[in-house]
């Protein structure tokens, strides 16, 4: 079981059960920090893209909005290609630390 660590009895200690959430490993913290920053950037780009596309529907001849929409689409597509788990239906944490199937 990947989420459970058994600690052997020593020096008058009983066998105790330690869960993953008791002590969060440093590598998990580092991954989570990286993921949070990346998810925030992705969310902001998606929101900007949505706003720009709405404005573009109103002002379809605006070249600046067309260029901005194209740029934001390219940035979002780049993030989705580089980090496919952003659009995955499975949480990254579960994929990395979940129970294998």
N, C-alpha and C positions, 0 to 999 in steps of 0.2 A: 504494500500500500504506500503510495508515494506521499500522501499527506500526513502519515503517522510515523513518528520516530519512537522506537522503544529504547528507553534508557535503562541499562542494566543496574541491578541493585549493587551498591557498594557503600561501605562505611555507614551502616545502620540506616540506609535508605531503602524504601520499598520500591518494587518495580512500578514506575509511573508511566503514564501515557502523555506524550507531548504532541500537540497538534501543530500544524503548519502555522496557524495564526498566532500561536504563543510567541514565537520569535520569528520575525519576518527576515528571510535571508537577504543579504546585501545585494546580491545579483537581481533579486526580484524588485527591490527598491529602485535600482538603477534602470531596469527595463521599464518599470511603471512610470518613472519620471520622464524617460524618453518618449514613451507612448502618450502620456498626457500632453506633452508639448506638441507632438505631431498631430494628435487628435484635435487639439485646439486650433492649430493652423488649418487643418482640413475643414473644420467646421466654419471658420471665418471665411475661407475661400468659397465654400459652398453658399454661404449666406450672401457674400458679395456677388457671386455669380447669379443667384436668384434675383437679387435686387436689380442688377444690371440688365438681366433678361426682361424683367418687368418694364423697366424704363425703355428698353429697345422696342418692345411691342407698341409702346405709345409713340416713340420717335424712331420709326424704322429707317429713316434716312440719315441718322446721326452717325457719322463715320467714327467718331471717338467712342461711342457706345459699342459699335460693331467690333472695333479693335480691342476694347476692354473685354468684351464677351469672349472673343477668340483667345485672348491671352489667359483669361481665367479658366476657360475650358481646357486649355493646354496644361496649365498648372495642376488642375484637379486630376486630369487624366494621367499626368506624370506621377503624382502621388499614389493614385490607385494602381498604376502599373508597378511602381517600385515597392509599395507596401499593400499587397492585395488583401491583407486581413482588415484593412480599413472598411472595405465594402463587403466583407465576409459576414455570413450570418452566425458565425461561431466566434465567441469572445476569445481574444488572444490569450488571456490568462488560462482559460480552459485548455486551449491547444497546447500551451507550454507546460502547465503544471497539473492538468486534469488527469483523471483516471484513463489509462490507455484502453482502447477497445479492440 
